[in-house]
Amino acid sequence: MDFLPNLKTKLSKDRVTLGLDFGTQEIKAVKLKFAQEQAEFCGFEIEPNKLDPVQALRKIKESLAEDLVNISFSGTSTVIRYIEFPRMKKEELKQALKFEAQKHIPFSLEEVNLDACIINQGLPNNKMLVLVAAVKKELAHQRIKLIEQSGFRVNNVNIDSVALINAFNFINKENEGLKGKALALLNIGATLSNLNILEAAIPRLSRDIHFAGNKFTQRIEDNFGIDFKSAEELKINPEKDKGKFNQLALVIEPVYSNLAGAIRTSFDFYESQNASSVGKILLSGGGSKFIGLKDTLKTLLGIEVDYWDPIGKIQCSPDADHEKIKQYSTQLPVALGLALSQ
């Protein structure tokens, strides 16, 4: 696991990296070029991941002309925990992890790839905060084998939530308005949402929520008796069907309530363990495009909700399609965070 505080800020030579976000419905890739302290956004690709993921990956490889990729995992076969350890060196942590991890990981240690990263060494009582992550070996092996069949070589392996946090902290490293505040990053995918709470840019809680874009689509599909593709279109552009527009809010209300309930449960847990409360939610992901989502969550949770742009502050290559980047940027934070891992 490659966490952002370990990111090199000065490189001896130019380097190109590729981040590959392997979603259930789409595969997204971001290509970055580094020179000294600058990152340049060279391009991205999004391909459907339905019938033939190998073919989709080959299209991405051909388009972006790179074969070394950083990848990540999420879902029930992954675990991410934030654990307090006695203050120690990295080498000592590796040994302690073998004994402490089993208390927090719901899998046998023999069946997972396990890693950890110190994210705050300044806790009271001579303690430090450690991010511990695990991925089931079977899932990792299957995914890596599939990616290698497509002609790629896997470089770094990460967790979706960590990649998302990396991207956000990189983009907002000079944002004085966010310093010292607790906020939540909610990345809504097709079948899974990642919720991460950051306090003064340091992650304190990460959770996968099983209320995502497809829940909205399926609800529309079932209630209006239309196919999945039509339901997706109605979800994103409801004003195109005036007859269904007025009914849509009532149809979707239970999904909104369930999503808000899952978020509130995470907030309550975090706030019970910490002195601060979450003051803002920042949205990203393809599933966050649903019209009215931002305002509805704001009403249900009583908290400020907005979108953030993972690409906006990165210099783009002169050859990049700026209109296309603007259209799809909200879907790219995980792939961007992976590309930032060098």
HUGI-V407174 format. One record per helix or strand of 3 or more residues. SS is the DSSP state (@ for helix, = for strand). FROM is the first residue (numbers start at 1). LEN is the number of residues. Records with the same first field share a line. If there is no record, write none. Layout:
SS: FROM-LEN, FROM-LEN
This chain:
@: 4-3, 53-12, 90-14, 109-3, 137-13, 160-12, 176-3, 213-12, 228-9, 238-3, 242-32, 286-4, 293-9, 322-10, 333-7
=: 15-8, 26-10, 38-11, 68-6, 78-9, 112-12, 127-10, 153-7, 182-7, 193-7, 202-8, 280-5, 304-4
